[in-house]
Amino acid sequence: MARLTIPLISSLAVLSQLAHVITATPFFASEQALLDSTSDSSPSIEDTIHVTASDNLDPATAPSWFTSTLMARRLLALSTTGVASTVFPSPLSDNSHAPDAVAGHSIPLTEYFADCDATLPDSASDGGSGNPTFLALHVATTFRNTAAGSNISLSIDWWDHVDATHPLFPGFPLSAAGLPRVTLFGYIDPLETPIPKALQECYLAAHPDAKVWLPGKQNSPHASFWARMVVTQVYWIGGFGGFQQIGWMNVTEWKGIRKGGSLSGIGDGRGWDDVKLPGEKE
């Protein structure tokens, strides 16, 4: 793969711009074939910042792309909320309460999720392919939009842990901008019922309050359903360019990583439990 040489100062400038667009605009289901056709491709030179010796850093100290993918899967596993972006249909439905002016626009909203994919039968997840689980509300804007044909992106970050990290070098301030974040692209897939008991237990371990709006729950404030987000693309910002990888991840590796190891032929065999995120205790 060709290498894109970006000096350290330039890398930081590029990263600061990328930080403003981390919540990506989602896409409609008609674009699914294009996503699927490119999901196994390697990151391209146009939108990937590579670590090279010309950055006046030791490239060996920066994580490899596979290690970065392990870190991204760990970030998913340890996270319970993220910013989900969908697109309002155009035109809006007759029963919509949204202003006509938002038709066709994206809307990012914070949503609960949990990494419970491994609790699904092997025929559905093969031991956990990195597809987030949602207990979705029919009334929620996010899931009204997906029901109307919008796909979804989910942005997750590690920024709340900045106080547990260390400066990049003496004199450099602690910076959330230097911490990992990832955006997943995909679509919502309602799960067949009844769901495995283990999936419900996994989700409620992350969100105990959600027991109030379980499907069929008496006196629930809203009707809900179980769904997963099928991930088709992954965009990663590991931190400051020159110190971390930035760009599109290999989705085959993303789907082949498990907690305790990886499927045959995926990376070097490690799992997401073999890496730590910045500031995590050993």
MARDO-600360 format. One record per residue (C-alpha): x, y, z; residue number from 0. Coordinates in Angstrom, 1 decimal, decimal comma. Layout:
! residues N
<<X; Y; Z>; NUM>
...
***
This chain:
! residues 282
<<0,0; 0,0; 0,0>; 0>
<<1,3; 3,5; -0,8>; 1>
<<2,3; 5,7; 2,1>; 2>
<<1,0; 9,2; 2,6>; 3>
<<3,7; 11,3; 4,2>; 4>
<<2,3; 14,0; 6,6>; 5>
<<4,6; 15,9; 8,9>; 6>
<<3,5; 15,9; 12,6>; 7>
<<2,3; 19,5; 12,6>; 8>
<<0,3; 18,8; 9,5>; 9>
<<-1,1; 15,6; 11,0>; 10>
<<-2,4; 17,5; 14,0>; 11>
<<-4,0; 20,1; 11,8>; 12>
<<-5,7; 17,4; 9,8>; 13>
<<-6,9; 15,6; 12,9>; 14>
<<-8,4; 18,8; 14,3>; 15>
<<-10,5; 19,2; 11,2>; 16>
<<-11,6; 15,5; 11,3>; 17>
<<-12,6; 16,0; 14,9>; 18>
<<-15,4; 18,4; 13,8>; 19>
<<-16,9; 15,8; 11,5>; 20>
<<-16,7; 12,6; 13,6>; 21>
<<-20,5; 12,2; 13,6>; 22>
<<-20,9; 11,1; 10,0>; 23>
<<-23,9; 11,6; 7,8>; 24>
<<-25,7; 8,3; 7,3>; 25>
<<-27,1; 6,9; 4,0>; 26>
<<-30,2; 5,3; 2,6>; 27>
<<-30,7; 1,6; 2,0>; 28>
<<-30,3; 2,0; -1,8>; 29>
<<-26,6; 2,5; -1,1>; 30>
<<-26,2; -0,8; 0,6>; 31>
<<-24,9; -2,7; -2,5>; 32>
<<-22,0; -0,1; -2,8>; 33>
<<-21,2; -0,5; 0,9>; 34>
<<-21,2; -4,3; 0,7>; 35>
<<-19,0; -4,3; -2,4>; 36>
<<-16,3; -2,3; -0,6>; 37>
<<-16,6; -3,6; 2,9>; 38>
<<-13,5; -5,8; 2,7>; 39>
<<-11,3; -3,3; 1,0>; 40>
<<-8,1; -1,9; 2,6>; 41>
<<-8,0; 1,8; 3,7>; 42>
<<-7,3; 4,1; 0,7>; 43>
<<-4,6; 6,7; 0,5>; 44>
<<-7,1; 9,6; 0,0>; 45>
<<-8,6; 9,4; 3,5>; 46>
<<-6,1; 7,5; 5,6>; 47>
<<-3,2; 9,0; 7,6>; 48>
<<-0,3; 6,6; 7,8>; 49>
<<2,5; 6,7; 10,3>; 50>
<<5,9; 6,9; 8,6>; 51>
<<9,5; 7,6; 9,7>; 52>
<<9,2; 11,0; 8,1>; 53>
<<6,9; 12,1; 10,9>; 54>
<<10,1; 12,3; 13,1>; 55>
<<8,6; 9,6; 15,3>; 56>
<<9,4; 6,0; 15,6>; 57>
<<6,6; 4,2; 13,5>; 58>
<<7,2; 1,1; 15,5>; 59>
<<5,7; 2,8; 18,6>; 60>
<<2,3; 3,4; 16,8>; 61>
<<-0,3; 0,6; 16,8>; 62>
<<-0,6; -1,5; 13,6>; 63>
<<-3,9; -1,4; 11,8>; 64>
<<-4,8; -4,8; 13,3>; 65>
<<-4,0; -3,6; 16,8>; 66>
<<-6,0; -0,5; 16,1>; 67>
<<-9,0; -2,7; 15,0>; 68>
<<-8,6; -4,6; 18,3>; 69>
<<-8,8; -1,3; 20,1>; 70>
<<-11,9; -0,3; 18,2>; 71>
<<-13,6; -3,6; 19,0>; 72>
<<-12,6; -3,0; 22,7>; 73>
<<-14,1; 0,5; 22,6>; 74>
<<-17,3; -1,0; 21,3>; 75>
<<-17,3; -3,7; 24,0>; 76>
<<-16,7; -1,2; 26,8>; 77>
<<-19,2; 1,5; 25,6>; 78>
<<-22,9; 1,7; 26,3>; 79>
<<-24,0; 4,9; 24,6>; 80>
<<-23,2; 6,5; 21,3>; 81>
<<-24,4; 9,1; 18,8>; 82>
<<-26,7; 7,5; 16,2>; 83>
<<-27,2; 9,4; 13,0>; 84>
<<-30,1; 8,8; 10,6>; 85>
<<-31,8; 10,7; 7,8>; 86>
<<-35,4; 12,0; 7,8>; 87>
<<-37,3; 10,6; 4,8>; 88>
<<-38,1; 13,0; 2,0>; 89>
<<-41,0; 13,7; 1,8>; 90>
<<-41,9; 13,2; 5,5>; 91>
<<-44,6; 10,7; 6,3>; 92>
<<-48,2; 12,1; 6,7>; 93>
<<-48,1; 11,3; 10,5>; 94>
<<-44,7; 13,0; 11,1>; 95>
<<-44,6; 15,8; 13,6>; 96>
<<-41,2; 17,1; 12,2>; 97>
<<-41,0; 20,4; 10,3>; 98>
<<-41,1; 19,9; 6,5>; 99>
<<-37,7; 21,7; 6,3>; 100>
<<-35,9; 18,8; 7,9>; 101>
<<-36,9; 16,3; 5,2>; 102>
<<-33,7; 14,6; 3,8>; 103>
<<-31,6; 16,0; 6,6>; 104>
<<-29,6; 13,9; 9,1>; 105>
<<-30,2; 14,0; 12,8>; 106>
<<-27,7; 12,7; 15,4>; 107>
<<-29,1; 11,5; 18,7>; 108>
<<-27,6; 9,8; 21,7>; 109>
<<-28,8; 6,2; 22,1>; 110>
<<-28,3; 3,2; 24,4>; 111>
<<-26,7; 0,2; 22,9>; 112>
<<-24,7; -2,8; 24,2>; 113>
<<-22,2; -5,2; 22,7>; 114>
<<-24,3; -8,4; 23,1>; 115>
<<-23,8; -9,9; 19,6>; 116>
<<-21,9; -12,9; 21,0>; 117>
<<-25,1; -14,1; 22,8>; 118>
<<-26,9; -14,6; 19,5>; 119>
<<-26,9; -18,1; 17,9>; 120>
<<-23,9; -18,8; 15,8>; 121>
<<-26,0; -18,8; 12,7>; 122>
<<-26,7; -15,1; 13,4>; 123>
<<-23,4; -13,8; 14,8>; 124>
<<-20,8; -16,6; 14,7>; 125>
<<-19,7; -15,8; 18,2>; 126>
<<-19,9; -12,0; 18,0>; 127>
<<-19,2; -10,0; 14,8>; 128>
<<-19,1; -6,6; 16,3>; 129>
<<-22,8; -5,7; 15,6>; 130>
<<-24,2; -3,5; 18,4>; 131>
<<-27,5; -4,5; 20,0>; 132>
<<-30,4; -2,0; 20,5>; 133>
<<-33,5; -2,2; 22,5>; 134>
<<-35,2; 0,2; 20,1>; 135>
<<-38,3; 2,3; 20,7>; 136>
<<-40,8; 2,4; 17,9>; 137>
<<-41,6; 6,1; 18,8>; 138>
<<-37,9; 7,2; 18,8>; 139>
<<-36,8; 9,4; 15,9>; 140>
<<-33,8; 7,2; 15,2>; 141>
<<-35,8; 4,1; 14,6>; 142>
<<-38,7; 5,9; 12,9>; 143>
<<-36,1; 7,0; 10,3>; 144>
<<-34,6; 3,5; 9,9>; 145>
<<-38,1; 2,0; 9,5>; 146>
<<-38,6; 4,6; 6,7>; 147>
<<-35,5; 3,4; 4,9>; 148>
<<-32,6; 5,3; 6,4>; 149>
<<-29,4; 3,5; 7,3>; 150>
<<-27,5; 4,4; 10,4>; 151>
<<-24,1; 5,5; 11,7>; 152>
<<-23,0; 5,2; 15,3>; 153>
<<-20,2; 7,3; 16,7>; 154>
<<-18,4; 6,1; 19,9>; 155>
<<-15,6; 7,8; 21,8>; 156>
<<-13,2; 7,4; 24,8>; 157>
<<-13,1; 11,1; 25,6>; 158>
<<-14,6; 10,7; 29,1>; 159>
<<-11,4; 9,0; 30,2>; 160>
<<-9,0; 11,9; 29,4>; 161>
<<-8,2; 12,5; 33,1>; 162>
<<-6,9; 9,0; 33,5>; 163>
<<-4,4; 9,4; 30,6>; 164>
<<-0,9; 10,8; 30,3>; 165>
<<0,4; 13,6; 28,1>; 166>
<<1,9; 12,6; 24,8>; 167>
<<5,2; 14,1; 26,0>; 168>
<<6,3; 16,5; 28,8>; 169>
<<4,6; 19,9; 28,5>; 170>
<<1,8; 18,6; 26,2>; 171>
<<-1,6; 19,1; 27,8>; 172>
<<-4,0; 16,2; 28,4>; 173>
<<-6,3; 16,2; 25,4>; 174>
<<-9,5; 14,3; 24,5>; 175>
<<-8,7; 15,0; 20,9>; 176>
<<-5,8; 12,5; 21,3>; 177>
<<-8,1; 9,7; 22,4>; 178>
<<-9,8; 7,0; 20,2>; 179>
<<-13,2; 7,4; 18,5>; 180>
<<-14,9; 5,2; 15,9>; 181>
<<-17,8; 5,6; 13,7>; 182>
<<-19,7; 2,5; 12,5>; 183>
<<-21,9; 2,5; 9,4>; 184>
<<-24,6; 0,0; 8,7>; 185>
<<-28,3; -0,7; 8,9>; 186>
<<-30,8; -1,8; 11,5>; 187>
<<-31,9; -5,5; 11,5>; 188>
<<-34,8; -6,4; 13,9>; 189>
<<-34,0; -9,6; 15,8>; 190>
<<-36,2; -12,7; 15,6>; 191>
<<-38,2; -13,4; 18,7>; 192>
<<-38,0; -14,8; 21,2>; 193>
<<-34,5; -13,6; 21,7>; 194>
<<-32,0; -15,6; 23,7>; 195>
<<-32,3; -15,0; 27,5>; 196>
<<-28,5; -14,3; 27,5>; 197>
<<-29,0; -11,3; 25,2>; 198>
<<-31,5; -9,7; 27,4>; 199>
<<-29,3; -10,3; 30,5>; 200>
<<-26,3; -8,8; 28,6>; 201>
<<-28,2; -5,7; 27,6>; 202>
<<-29,8; -5,1; 31,1>; 203>
<<-26,3; -5,5; 32,7>; 204>
<<-25,4; -2,4; 30,6>; 205>
<<-28,7; -0,6; 31,1>; 206>
<<-30,6; -1,9; 34,2>; 207>
<<-33,2; 0,9; 33,7>; 208>
<<-34,2; -0,5; 30,4>; 209>
<<-36,1; -3,3; 32,1>; 210>
<<-39,0; -0,9; 32,3>; 211>
<<-39,5; -0,8; 28,5>; 212>
<<-38,8; -4,4; 27,6>; 213>
<<-41,0; -5,7; 24,8>; 214>
<<-44,4; -6,6; 26,2>; 215>
<<-43,6; -5,1; 29,6>; 216>
<<-46,8; -4,0; 31,4>; 217>
<<-47,0; -0,3; 32,1>; 218>
<<-44,1; 0,4; 29,8>; 219>
<<-43,9; 4,0; 28,7>; 220>
<<-43,2; 3,0; 25,1>; 221>
<<-43,3; 0,0; 22,8>; 222>
<<-39,9; -1,5; 22,0>; 223>
<<-38,3; -4,2; 19,9>; 224>
<<-34,9; -5,9; 19,8>; 225>
<<-32,6; -5,1; 16,9>; 226>
<<-28,9; -5,1; 16,0>; 227>
<<-27,0; -2,7; 13,8>; 228>
<<-25,3; -4,7; 11,0>; 229>
<<-21,9; -3,0; 10,6>; 230>
<<-20,8; -2,6; 6,9>; 231>
<<-18,0; 0,1; 7,3>; 232>
<<-15,8; 1,4; 10,1>; 233>
<<-13,9; 4,7; 10,3>; 234>
<<-11,3; 5,1; 13,1>; 235>
<<-9,5; 8,0; 14,6>; 236>
<<-7,0; 6,5; 17,1>; 237>
<<-5,8; 9,9; 18,3>; 238>
<<-3,3; 12,4; 16,9>; 239>
<<-1,9; 11,6; 13,4>; 240>
<<1,6; 10,4; 13,7>; 241>
<<1,0; 8,6; 17,0>; 242>
<<-2,1; 6,6; 16,0>; 243>
<<-3,8; 5,3; 12,8>; 244>
<<-6,6; 7,2; 11,2>; 245>
<<-8,8; 5,9; 8,4>; 246>
<<-11,1; 3,1; 7,2>; 247>
<<-10,7; -0,3; 8,8>; 248>
<<-10,8; -3,7; 7,2>; 249>
<<-14,3; -4,9; 7,9>; 250>
<<-13,3; -8,6; 7,6>; 251>
<<-10,9; -8,1; 10,5>; 252>
<<-13,6; -6,1; 12,4>; 253>
<<-16,1; -9,0; 12,1>; 254>
<<-13,5; -11,7; 12,7>; 255>
<<-12,2; -10,4; 16,1>; 256>
<<-13,6; -12,0; 19,3>; 257>
<<-12,9; -11,2; 23,0>; 258>
<<-10,4; -14,0; 23,6>; 259>
<<-8,9; -14,3; 20,1>; 260>
<<-9,7; -14,0; 16,4>; 261>
<<-11,1; -16,4; 13,8>; 262>
<<-8,7; -18,3; 11,7>; 263>
<<-6,8; -16,1; 9,2>; 264>
<<-7,7; -12,9; 11,0>; 265>
<<-4,7; -10,8; 12,0>; 266>
<<-2,2; -12,4; 14,4>; 267>
<<-4,9; -14,3; 16,4>; 268>
<<-5,3; -11,9; 19,3>; 269>
<<-8,6; -10,8; 20,6>; 270>
<<-9,9; -7,4; 21,8>; 271>
<<-9,3; -8,4; 25,4>; 272>
<<-5,5; -8,5; 24,6>; 273>
<<-5,3; -4,7; 24,2>; 274>
<<-6,0; -1,7; 26,5>; 275>
<<-7,3; 1,7; 25,7>; 276>
<<-5,5; 4,8; 26,9>; 277>
<<-5,9; 5,3; 30,7>; 278>
<<-7,2; 1,8; 31,4>; 279>
<<-5,7; 0,1; 34,4>; 280>
<<-3,8; -3,1; 33,8>; 281>
***
